[in-house]
Structures are given as C-alpha cells and as structure tokens.
C-alpha cells in the first residue's frame, strides 16, 4: 500500500529470524540486528529515510537511526519500545514479563514464539499463515542492554498506538511517547496491524511521514554509507582483484 502511494519501502529481515532462520546461531545479539538494518539501508542507497520499529524492534530502529544520522529524517514507533540507555527489553518489561520469558526459553538460549493472542491475530483469517512463519528468537534479544547512541534530539518522532493491545508495557510506552511530545496516532488494531489492519497502518504511517520533512538531497551524498558504516570490505572501483592462489 505504501509503495503504491509512491513510497520506497524496505523491510529488512533480522539474522536468524523468519526467512533468515537458517542463519540462527548462539552469538547473535541486539547489535547484529542493528547491523542488519543499517546495512540494508546503506546497500539499498535510497537516500533520506524514516525508520519504523514495531514492538521489540523499536530498540533496533532507534539505534539504526542514530547510526545513520546523515540519512534519518524521522523515527516511527508502532506499538513499540522506546529504549532507555543501559536497560534491556527484560528490564523495561518488569518482573512478570521476566517470568513469562523464562517459561518460553528452550535449549538454554532461544525463546519460543508467544501465543497468537499476544499478537492480536487469533481468529484472523491469516492466523494460520502467521503462525507458520513464527520462529524462535535468541534470548539475547531480550537481555542485551541498550548501549547504543540515541538519535539527535531534533529528529522527528511519532508513536502509533494499537488500541486493542492492552499489554501494560506498550501502554506505558505510549504514555512515554506522549510525555516526550512525539506525534501520536491511534488505530483500532491488535498488536500486529500489518497482519490484521494493513490499511489502517499504512494510512497512519503515511500521515506521520507527511509531517516529517525529508532532508534536502544535497545533504545525503553518495559517500555517506562508505564512511565505515558497511560491515564488509568490498573492492572499490578502480581496484584490481587478484586471483586466489
């Protein structure tokens, strides 16, 4: 829907999750997920970008926007966590969540998916397809402290609240967003509006984006992503590649 409206949209997967589940390994961390998003944006070379984080990925989107301060022109939280320096997801969620988290841990380092009602998709015609695509998440995603820079205070921010989700943690995040003066919208949806209410979510994202002016293209120069941001060492134009012995 957003692409049809003329937006250039990236939906990067996180290493070890979803269609990248074959890359799952024990050393994955929150930092790896931030790298996933940063590299996706850099390799796509799309220019000015609004970063959108849903749920847990509010942590990832915030850190990625801070790393790509030369590209970021907005940050939108969709029923998402607004990070607090030095605190992990588990710390922000509290004691009750810690007990739920412990009950979902398997093999010592993985967390099995939450029940469908948590996502707000139970009863949806897409529930079966949704469930089939859920994968276990490394425990580190919930226990790694947020030790990343925060975006510049002047970066526009918005929060989209899914009103059918009454999870106390998300309710608290919405209150925090309003206290901080974020642009604030509510939609009649459960916690996974991209599944159950994509039209409402697309409209809300477009409305938020319209109030986040893009940076002039002159400020987004082609060399930006090459300044130590890529997590690789590609051959540069003009270099000679030597054959392996």
C-alpha positions as CSV (number, residue, x, y, z in Angstrom):
1,X,0.0,0.0,0.0
2,X,2.8,2.4,0.8
3,X,4.7,1.6,-2.4
4,X,1.5,2.1,-4.4
5,X,1.3,5.6,-2.7
6,X,4.8,6.3,-4.1
7,X,7.0,5.5,-1.1
8,X,10.2,3.5,-1.4
9,X,9.9,0.8,1.3
10,X,12.5,-1.5,2.8
11,X,11.5,-4.4,5.1
12,X,14.8,-5.9,6.1
13,X,14.8,-9.3,7.9
14,X,16.8,-9.9,11.0
15,X,19.6,-12.5,11.0
16,X,18.3,-15.9,12.3
17,X,14.6,-14.9,12.2
18,X,11.9,-15.5,9.7
19,X,13.2,-16.3,6.2
20,X,16.7,-15.9,7.6
21,X,16.2,-18.6,10.2
22,X,18.9,-20.8,8.6
23,X,21.4,-18.2,9.9
24,X,20.4,-18.7,13.5
25,X,23.4,-19.1,15.8
26,X,24.3,-18.6,19.5
27,X,26.3,-15.4,19.3
28,X,23.5,-13.3,17.7
29,X,22.8,-10.1,19.7
30,X,20.9,-6.9,19.5
31,X,24.0,-5.3,17.9
32,X,23.7,-7.8,15.0
33,X,20.1,-6.7,14.4
34,X,21.1,-3.1,14.3
35,X,23.8,-4.0,11.7
36,X,21.1,-5.8,9.7
37,X,19.0,-2.6,9.3
38,X,22.0,-0.3,8.8
39,X,23.4,-2.4,6.1
40,X,20.0,-2.8,4.4
41,X,19.6,0.9,4.2
42,X,23.2,1.5,3.1
43,X,23.2,-1.1,0.3
44,X,19.8,0.0,-1.0
45,X,21.1,3.5,-1.2
46,X,17.7,5.0,-1.0
47,X,18.6,8.4,0.4
48,X,16.7,10.1,3.2
49,X,14.8,7.6,5.3
50,X,12.2,7.3,8.0
51,X,12.9,4.4,10.3
52,X,9.9,2.4,11.6
53,X,10.1,0.0,14.5
54,X,7.4,-2.4,15.6
55,X,7.3,-3.9,19.1
56,X,10.7,-5.1,20.1
57,X,12.2,-3.5,17.0
58,X,11.7,-0.1,18.5
59,X,15.1,-0.8,20.0
60,X,16.6,-1.7,16.6
61,X,15.1,1.2,14.7
62,X,16.2,3.7,17.2
63,X,19.8,2.5,17.2
64,X,19.9,2.3,13.4
65,X,18.5,5.8,13.0
66,X,21.3,7.1,15.3
67,X,24.0,5.3,13.4
68,X,22.6,6.7,10.1
69,X,22.1,10.2,11.3
70,X,23.0,11.5,7.9
71,X,20.1,9.6,6.4
72,X,17.5,9.6,9.1
73,X,14.8,12.2,8.9
74,X,12.2,10.5,11.1
75,X,11.5,7.7,13.5
76,X,8.1,6.0,14.0
77,X,7.3,3.5,16.8
78,X,4.4,1.1,16.1
79,X,3.3,-0.2,19.4
80,X,7.0,-0.3,20.1
81,X,9.6,0.0,22.8
82,X,11.3,3.4,23.3
83,X,14.7,2.4,24.5
84,X,16.2,3.5,27.8
85,X,20.1,3.6,28.0
86,X,21.5,0.7,29.8
87,X,18.2,-1.2,30.0
88,X,17.4,-4.4,28.2
89,X,13.9,-5.3,26.9
90,X,13.5,-7.6,30.0
91,X,14.4,-4.7,32.3
92,X,11.8,-2.4,30.8
93,X,9.1,-5.1,30.9
94,X,9.4,-5.9,34.5
95,X,9.3,-8.9,36.8
96,X,6.1,-10.5,35.4
97,X,7.5,-10.5,31.9
98,X,10.7,-12.0,33.1
99,X,8.8,-15.0,34.4
100,X,6.9,-15.3,31.1
101,X,10.2,-15.0,29.2
102,X,11.8,-17.7,31.4
103,X,8.9,-20.1,30.7
104,X,9.4,-19.7,26.9
105,X,13.2,-20.3,26.9
106,X,14.3,-23.6,25.3
107,X,17.8,-25.1,24.6
108,X,19.2,-22.5,27.0
109,X,19.4,-19.6,24.6
110,X,16.3,-19.5,22.4
111,X,12.8,-18.1,23.1
112,X,9.8,-19.8,21.5
113,X,7.2,-17.6,19.9
114,X,4.5,-16.0,22.1
115,X,0.9,-17.4,21.8
116,X,-1.2,-15.9,18.9
117,X,-3.4,-13.8,21.2
118,X,-0.4,-11.8,22.3
119,X,0.0,-10.6,18.7
120,X,-3.7,-9.9,18.3
121,X,-4.1,-12.2,15.3
122,X,-6.1,-15.0,16.9
123,X,-9.2,-15.5,14.9
124,X,-7.9,-13.7,11.9
125,X,-8.1,-15.5,8.5
126,X,-4.4,-15.0,8.3
127,X,-3.6,-16.5,11.7
128,X,-2.6,-19.9,10.4
129,X,-0.2,-18.4,7.9
130,X,1.2,-16.0,10.5
131,X,1.8,-18.8,13.0
132,X,3.6,-20.9,10.4
133,X,6.1,-18.1,9.9
134,X,7.0,-17.5,13.6
135,X,10.5,-18.6,14.6
136,X,12.4,-18.8,17.9
137,X,14.3,-15.7,18.9
138,X,17.7,-15.6,20.6
139,X,17.4,-14.9,24.3
140,X,20.0,-12.2,23.9
141,X,17.5,-10.0,22.0
142,X,15.6,-9.6,25.3
143,X,18.5,-9.5,27.7
144,X,21.1,-7.3,25.9
145,X,21.3,-3.9,27.4
146,X,20.6,-0.9,25.1
147,X,24.1,0.5,24.8
148,X,23.8,2.5,21.6
149,X,23.8,6.2,20.9
150,X,20.4,7.9,20.8
151,X,19.3,9.9,17.7
152,X,19.7,13.7,17.8
153,X,17.0,15.3,19.9
154,X,15.7,17.2,16.9
155,X,14.9,14.1,14.9
156,X,11.1,14.0,14.4
157,X,9.4,11.1,16.2
158,X,5.9,9.6,16.2
159,X,4.1,6.8,18.0
160,X,1.3,4.7,16.5
161,X,-0.8,3.1,19.3
162,X,-2.7,-0.1,18.5
163,X,-5.7,0.4,20.9
164,X,-6.8,-3.3,21.1
165,X,-3.5,-4.2,22.7
166,X,-3.7,-3.7,26.4
167,X,-0.2,-5.0,27.2
168,X,1.0,-2.8,30.2
169,X,4.4,-2.4,28.7
170,X,3.1,-1.0,25.5
171,X,0.6,1.2,27.3
172,X,3.5,2.6,29.3
173,X,5.5,3.2,26.1
174,X,2.6,5.1,24.5
175,X,2.3,7.3,27.7
176,X,6.1,7.9,27.5
177,X,5.7,9.0,23.8
178,X,3.0,11.5,24.7
179,X,5.1,12.8,27.6
180,X,8.1,13.3,25.2
181,X,5.9,15.2,22.8
182,X,6.0,12.6,19.9
183,X,3.4,12.9,17.2
184,X,0.8,10.5,18.4
185,X,-1.8,8.5,16.5
186,X,-4.2,5.6,17.5
187,X,-5.5,2.9,15.3
188,X,-8.2,0.3,16.0
189,X,-6.0,-2.8,15.8
190,X,-4.3,-5.5,17.8
191,X,-0.5,-5.7,18.3
192,X,0.2,-6.8,14.7
193,X,-1.6,-4.3,12.5
194,X,0.5,-5.2,9.4
195,X,-1.4,-8.5,9.5
196,X,-4.9,-7.6,10.7
197,X,-5.3,-3.9,9.7
198,X,-2.7,-3.1,7.0
199,X,-4.8,-0.3,5.5
200,X,-5.1,1.5,8.9
201,X,-1.3,1.1,9.5
202,X,-0.3,2.2,6.0
203,X,-2.5,5.3,6.4
204,X,-1.1,6.1,9.8
205,X,2.5,5.7,8.6
206,X,1.8,8.0,5.6
207,X,0.2,10.6,7.9
208,X,3.2,10.5,10.2
209,X,5.7,10.6,7.3
210,X,3.9,13.6,5.8
211,X,4.8,15.6,9.0
212,X,8.5,14.6,8.8
213,X,10.1,16.7,6.1
214,X,12.8,14.9,4.1
215,X,16.3,16.3,4.2
216,X,17.5,18.0,1.0
217,X,19.1,15.5,-1.3
218,X,22.3,17.6,-1.2
219,X,22.8,16.6,2.4
220,X,22.6,12.9,1.5
221,X,25.8,12.4,-0.5
222,X,26.8,9.1,-2.1
223,X,29.9,8.6,0.1
224,X,28.0,8.7,3.4
225,X,27.5,4.9,3.7
226,X,31.1,4.2,2.8
227,X,32.5,6.0,5.8
228,X,33.0,3.0,8.0
229,X,29.3,2.0,8.1
230,X,29.4,-1.1,5.9
231,X,30.2,-4.3,7.8
232,X,32.3,-5.6,5.0
233,X,35.4,-4.8,2.9
234,X,34.3,-4.6,-0.7
235,X,36.6,-3.9,-3.6
236,X,36.5,-0.2,-4.6
237,X,36.0,1.0,-8.1
238,X,39.4,1.0,-9.9
239,X,40.9,-1.6,-7.7
240,X,42.3,-4.7,-9.2
241,X,41.1,-8.0,-7.8
242,X,43.9,-10.6,-7.7
243,X,43.1,-14.2,-8.4
244,X,43.3,-16.5,-5.4
245,X,46.5,-18.7,-5.4
